[in-house]
Amino acid sequence: SAITDTGATGPVELNIQSGRNMTLSTVTLDGSGNVTLDIDFDTGVDGGSTLTALALTAGNIEIEGQSSTSDTLNANGDITSSGALTVLNVSTVILDTNVDLIANNGNIDANTNIQLLGTGTSTNLIQASDDVVLSTVTDPSSIGPIEFNLRAGGNITLGQVDLNNNNAPVLDIDLDT
C-alpha cells in the first residue's frame, strides 16, 4: 500500500530497509520540511537483490544497495525529488516506459548503468536543476524509447550512451537549462 505524508509537520527522514529484495508501491513525502527518503535494500547477506518501486516523491531521495555489481533498481514510476537524488551501490537502474528521474532543486548522482525500456513511442527524462552524473545509458530491448532527454542546470558527467534499437531514437542533451 502507499506511504504518504502531506501534513504540515512530519518526519525529517523516512528510512526503509530490507535485507534482500524490496517492493514499494507509491511513496509520497511532500509535507513541509523537505523530508529525506532513505531506502536501503540488500542489507543482509550480500547477493543480487532488486528494489522495485512504483513511484517515489520526497525532498531528498537516497537509494542504496549493497553491491555495485549485482543489485538492481527497477523503477516502474517516476522518481521525483525536490532536492537531490542519489543512487549508490546499485549495478543497474531500469527505467520503465515513460519513467523519469527528476531532481527539482539539486543533483542527480546515479553513477551506474541506466537501462531504458520503451515501446517505440515513449520518452525517458533524466533532469536535475544542478548537475547530473551517470555512468552509462543503454536501451537493451529491441524497441526502446523514441527519445531520451537528459537535462541539467549545471554540468553533465556521462560515461557512455548506447541507443541502438530499431526505431532510431533521439538523444536530446540540454545543459544550463
C-alpha positions as CSV (number, residue, x, y, z in Angstrom):
1,S,0.0,0.0,0.0
2,A,1.0,3.6,-0.4
3,I,3.0,5.6,2.1
4,T,2.0,9.3,2.3
5,D,2.9,12.3,4.3
6,T,1.3,15.5,3.2
7,G,0.8,17.2,6.5
8,A,2.3,20.4,7.7
9,T,4.7,18.6,10.1
10,G,6.2,15.3,9.6
11,P,9.5,13.4,10.0
12,V,12.8,14.8,8.9
13,E,13.7,11.4,7.3
14,L,12.0,8.1,6.5
15,N,14.4,5.2,6.3
16,I,13.1,2.0,4.8
17,Q,15.3,-1.1,4.9
18,S,15.2,-4.6,3.6
19,G,17.7,-7.5,4.0
20,R,17.1,-8.6,0.4
21,N,14.5,-7.6,-2.2
22,M,12.1,-4.8,-1.7
23,T,8.9,-3.8,-3.5
24,L,7.3,-0.4,-2.8
25,S,4.1,0.9,-4.1
26,T,3.9,4.7,-4.1
27,V,5.9,6.7,-1.5
28,T,4.9,10.4,-1.3
29,L,6.6,12.6,1.3
30,D,5.7,16.1,0.2
31,G,4.8,17.7,3.5
32,S,6.7,20.7,4.8
33,G,10.3,20.2,5.9
34,N,11.9,18.7,2.8
35,V,11.7,15.1,4.1
36,T,14.5,12.8,3.1
37,L,13.5,9.3,1.8
38,D,16.4,6.9,2.5
39,I,15.9,3.4,1.0
40,D,18.5,0.7,1.9
41,F,18.0,-2.7,0.3
42,D,20.1,-5.9,0.3
43,T,21.3,-5.0,3.8
44,G,21.7,-8.7,4.8
45,V,24.0,-11.3,3.2
46,D,25.4,-9.7,0.0
47,G,23.7,-11.0,-3.1
48,G,21.8,-9.8,-6.2
49,S,18.8,-8.0,-4.9
50,T,16.1,-5.8,-6.5
51,L,14.2,-2.8,-5.4
52,T,11.0,-2.4,-7.4
53,A,9.3,1.0,-6.9
54,L,6.1,2.2,-8.5
55,A,6.6,6.0,-7.8
56,L,8.8,7.9,-5.3
57,T,8.4,11.6,-4.3
58,A,10.3,13.3,-1.5
59,G,12.5,16.2,-0.5
60,N,15.8,14.3,-1.0
61,I,16.0,10.7,-2.1
62,E,18.8,8.3,-1.4
63,I,18.6,4.7,-2.7
64,E,21.4,2.4,-1.7
65,G,22.1,-1.3,-2.4
66,Q,24.9,-3.3,-1.0
67,S,26.6,-4.4,-4.2
68,S,27.5,-2.2,-7.2
69,T,27.9,-5.4,-9.2
70,S,24.6,-7.2,-8.7
71,D,21.8,-5.0,-7.1
72,T,19.1,-3.5,-9.3
73,L,16.6,-0.7,-9.0
74,N,13.5,-1.3,-11.2
75,A,11.6,2.0,-11.5
76,N,8.1,1.4,-12.7
77,G,7.1,5.1,-12.0
78,D,8.7,8.5,-11.8
79,I,11.3,9.2,-9.0
80,T,11.0,12.9,-8.2
81,S,13.0,14.8,-5.6
82,S,12.5,18.4,-4.7
83,G,16.2,18.3,-3.6
84,A,18.9,15.8,-4.6
85,L,18.5,12.2,-5.9
86,T,21.3,9.8,-5.2
87,V,21.7,6.1,-6.2
88,L,24.6,4.2,-4.5
89,N,25.9,0.7,-4.8
90,V,23.4,-0.4,-7.5
91,S,24.7,-2.0,-10.7
92,T,21.6,-1.2,-12.9
93,V,18.7,1.2,-12.8
94,I,15.9,0.1,-15.1
95,L,13.5,2.9,-16.2
96,D,10.3,1.5,-17.5
97,T,8.2,3.1,-20.3
98,N,7.9,6.9,-19.8
99,V,9.5,6.7,-16.4
100,D,11.7,9.7,-15.4
101,L,14.3,10.6,-12.8
102,I,13.9,14.3,-11.6
103,A,15.7,16.4,-9.0
104,N,13.9,19.7,-9.0
105,N,16.4,21.6,-6.7
106,G,19.6,19.5,-6.6
107,N,21.9,17.0,-8.3
108,I,21.2,13.5,-9.7
109,D,24.1,11.2,-8.9
110,A,23.4,7.8,-10.3
111,N,26.9,6.6,-11.4
112,T,25.6,3.3,-12.6
113,N,24.2,1.6,-15.7
114,I,20.8,3.1,-16.7
115,Q,18.6,0.9,-18.9
116,L,15.7,2.5,-20.8
117,L,12.8,0.3,-21.6
118,G,10.3,1.6,-24.1
119,T,7.5,0.9,-26.5
120,G,8.9,2.8,-29.5
121,T,6.7,5.8,-28.8
122,S,7.8,6.5,-25.2
123,T,10.2,9.1,-23.8
124,N,12.5,8.9,-20.8
125,L,13.7,12.0,-19.0
126,I,16.6,12.5,-16.5
127,Q,16.6,16.1,-15.3
128,A,18.3,18.0,-12.5
129,S,18.3,21.7,-11.6
130,D,22.0,21.3,-10.8
131,D,24.5,18.6,-12.0
132,V,23.8,15.1,-13.4
133,V,26.3,12.2,-13.1
134,L,25.6,9.0,-15.0
135,S,27.9,6.1,-16.0
136,T,26.2,4.5,-19.0
137,V,22.7,4.7,-20.6
138,T,21.5,1.9,-22.8
139,D,18.3,0.6,-24.4
140,P,18.7,-3.1,-24.2
141,S,15.3,-4.0,-25.7
142,S,14.7,-4.4,-29.4
143,I,12.3,-1.4,-29.4
144,G,13.3,1.1,-26.7
145,P,12.2,4.7,-26.2
146,I,11.8,7.0,-29.2
147,E,13.6,9.8,-27.2
148,F,15.9,10.1,-24.3
149,N,16.1,13.6,-22.7
150,L,19.0,14.5,-20.4
151,R,18.8,18.0,-18.9
152,A,20.9,19.7,-16.3
153,G,21.0,23.2,-14.9
154,G,24.7,22.7,-14.3
155,N,27.2,20.1,-15.6
156,I,26.6,16.6,-17.0
157,T,29.1,13.8,-16.5
158,L,28.2,10.9,-18.8
159,G,30.3,7.8,-19.5
160,Q,28.6,6.3,-22.5
161,V,25.2,6.4,-24.3
162,D,24.2,3.4,-26.5
163,L,20.8,3.8,-28.0
164,N,20.8,1.3,-30.9
165,N,17.3,-0.1,-31.1
166,N,15.2,-0.4,-34.3
167,N,13.3,2.9,-34.0
168,A,16.2,5.4,-34.5
169,P,15.8,7.1,-31.1
170,V,16.6,10.8,-30.4
171,L,19.2,11.7,-27.9
172,D,18.4,15.2,-26.5
173,I,21.0,16.7,-24.1
174,D,20.4,20.1,-22.7
175,L,23.0,21.9,-20.5
176,D,22.4,25.0,-18.3
177,T,18.6,24.7,-18.6
